[in-house]
Amino acid sequence: MRRFLLSLMLLAALMSPAAAQELVDWSIDEVRAIERHGPWPPPLVRDPSNRVSGMPAAIALGEHLFNDPRLSANGRMSCATCHQAGRNWSDGRAKGFGTVDLDRRTPSLWNVGYAHWFGWDGAGDSLWAQTIRPILDRREMAGSAAQVGRLLRDDKDLACGYERAFGSKAGVDDEHLLVDAVKALAAFQATLVSPRTRFDAFRDALVAGDRAATARYPLSEQRGLKLFIGTGNCDTCHFGPRFTNGEFGDVGIAFFVRPGEVDSGRLGGLAKLANSPFNLLGRYNDDASGASAARTRHVQRLHANFGEFRVPSLRQVGRAAAYMHDGSLATLEEVVRHYSEVSLDRLHSDGTPLVRPLGLTPQQRTDLVAFLRSLDADPPPRLAPPSLCP
C-alpha cells in the first residue's frame, strides 16, 4: 500500500502544471516498467566457473594478453585488433575479419561479463570458453594451445603475471595453460562496463520523483521511450538494466550468407556447444557445485532455433558501425525502419514470432531513434594497463 501511495504522489508531481510542457504523461505501470531498466551500473558479478574471476592480478594479466598479437599464428592479430576500445569494443566494420572475411559482425564487449550465453549463436556458455574460439579458429587468429603455452612459459613478464594470478609457475600442459589464459582474458573483459547515460539519469529521477531532473530528458527521447515500453513492445526482448534478455530470437534477417549456404544461428551454436570440450559440463569448470552448468545441462536444441540469433544489449547502441548479426543494416534509422516494416514471411516458420510490423509514422521513428541514442555516453579515458611485475 505504501508503494502504491508513493506511486500516486509521483504521478501527481509529474502531471502538475509546472511539468506539463516538459514531460510526457507517464502512468504508474509505465514508471514501473522504466524502473526495471535500472539501476545502472549493477554490481560486478563473479563467474564461479572461473577461479580467477574478479582477481586484480588475473585482470591485469588478461589485459596484457588481450593486447598481445603473439596469441595469433601470424603474430599480427590480437584480441584488441577486432575489439577496439575506441570503436565500442568492436572493429567498426559491418562484418568481422581474421585470416579471411567473416560472415558475422564483431559484437561489442561492453557489459559482456553479465551475460550467460556468448557469441551470436550462443556456442559459448561461459565468457572464458567463448574467448577460446577466436584464438583457435583458423578463420580468425588461428593460434594454438602450444603457442599460448610457450608464451606463458617463455615470456618473462607474462610468466611472472601468470604466477601472480594463478599462484604457481606455468606448467607443461598446454591445453591447461590455454584455459588459464582465457580465464584471465575473461576476468579482464568482465570489467568492461558501459558508462551511465541520459536515460539512467532520467530513470533515477523519475523513480525518485525529482521533477526538475526528469524534465532535462528531451521530449523526443521521452516519446521514444514511451513507444519502446508500450506499443512497440521492444522491452519484450530488450528488458532489464542491460536492455536484453540474453536469449535468442528470429527477427526477420535473411539466413543466406551466400548462394547455397545458410547461417543456422542458434541451431548450429547449440551443436557446437554440445561438442565443445570447454563447455561447463567439462573438466575445466572451476565450480565444484555444478550449479553454473545448469543452463548447459538443460538447454534443448530444437529446429525452431534455426535462424535465431542473440538479442544484443542496447547500451551504447548508437555507436555501432552496423547492426544485426550480419551487419546488414548500416544505421539505427535502418534498424527502426526494419522493425516498422518487417515482413512476417521472412520469419522462420517453426519459430515463435517475436516481431510484427509496427507501422511507425516518421515522427515515431525519429523519436524511437532519439531514445536509443540516449542509451549512449562517452566512456572515461582508459589508463595504460598496470605492470604485471612492478
Helices and strands as residue ranges (DSSP letters): H 2-14, G 17-19, H 28-35, H 56-66, G 69-71, H 79-82, G 85-87, G 112-114, H 127-136, H 145-154, H 156-166, H 174-189, H 198-208, H 211-214, H 219-229, G 234-236, E 248-249, E 256-258, E 261-262, H 266-275, G 291-293, H 294-298, G 303-305, E 309-310, G 317-319, H 332-341, G 344-346, H 362-373
